[in-house]
């Protein structure tokens, strides 16, 4: 599988939407750094982003909301939040 910026963004969105855990996201990022093949024109940005996500389990790094927004921007996306009242 070729890893693209879009695939990385989808994985991060899955985490932000609570469809996957932080540990699952970190494991995926670490696995992709070792086993993944990257779209040639996007290799540097993808490797940097995956490395940043992979470090999120280290106490001094973590993965804050600001980190997620920054990562999505570097991948070419913006995040918009929508809220509705719970019944």
SVG drawing of the C-alpha trace seen along z (x, -y; Angstrom):
<svg xmlns="http://www.w3.org/2000/svg" viewBox="-33 -25 45 28">
<polyline fill="none" stroke="black" stroke-width="0.4" points="0.0,0.0 1.2,-3.5 0.8,-5.9 -0.4,-9.3 -1.1,-12.5 -4.8,-11.7 -4.4,-8.3 -2.5,-9.9 -5.2,-12.6 -8.0,-10.0 -6.2,-8.1 -5.8,-11.3 -9.5,-12.2 -10.4,-8.7 -8.6,-9.5 -10.1,-12.9 -13.6,-11.5 -12.9,-8.9 -13.2,-6.0 -9.7,-4.9 -7.5,-5.3 -4.3,-7.3 -2.4,-4.0 -3.9,-2.6 -2.9,-5.8 0.6,-5.7 1.0,-2.0 -0.3,-2.6 2.1,-5.5 5.1,-3.5 4.2,-0.6 3.9,-2.8 7.3,-4.4 8.9,-0.9 6.7,0.9 5.0,-1.8 5.8,-2.9 5.2,-6.6 4.0,-8.6 7.2,-9.8 6.4,-13.5 5.1,-13.4 7.7,-11.3 9.3,-14.0 6.1,-15.5 4.6,-12.0 7.7,-10.8 7.8,-13.9 4.1,-13.7 4.3,-9.9 7.3,-10.5 5.5,-13.2 2.5,-11.0 4.8,-8.1 6.3,-10.2 2.9,-11.0 3.3,-8.2 6.4,-9.8 5.4,-11.9 7.2,-15.1 5.6,-15.1 2.0,-14.0 -0.5,-15.0 -2.4,-18.1 -5.3,-19.7 -2.8,-22.3 -0.6,-19.5 -3.5,-17.9 -4.4,-21.1 -0.8,-21.8 -0.5,-18.2 -3.7,-18.5 -2.5,-21.9 0.8,-20.4 -1.2,-17.6 -3.2,-20.2 -6.4,-20.1 -8.2,-22.4 -10.3,-21.3 -13.8,-22.7 -15.7,-21.9 -19.4,-21.5 -21.3,-21.1 -24.9,-20.1 -26.7,-20.0 -27.0,-16.6 -30.6,-15.6"/>
</svg>
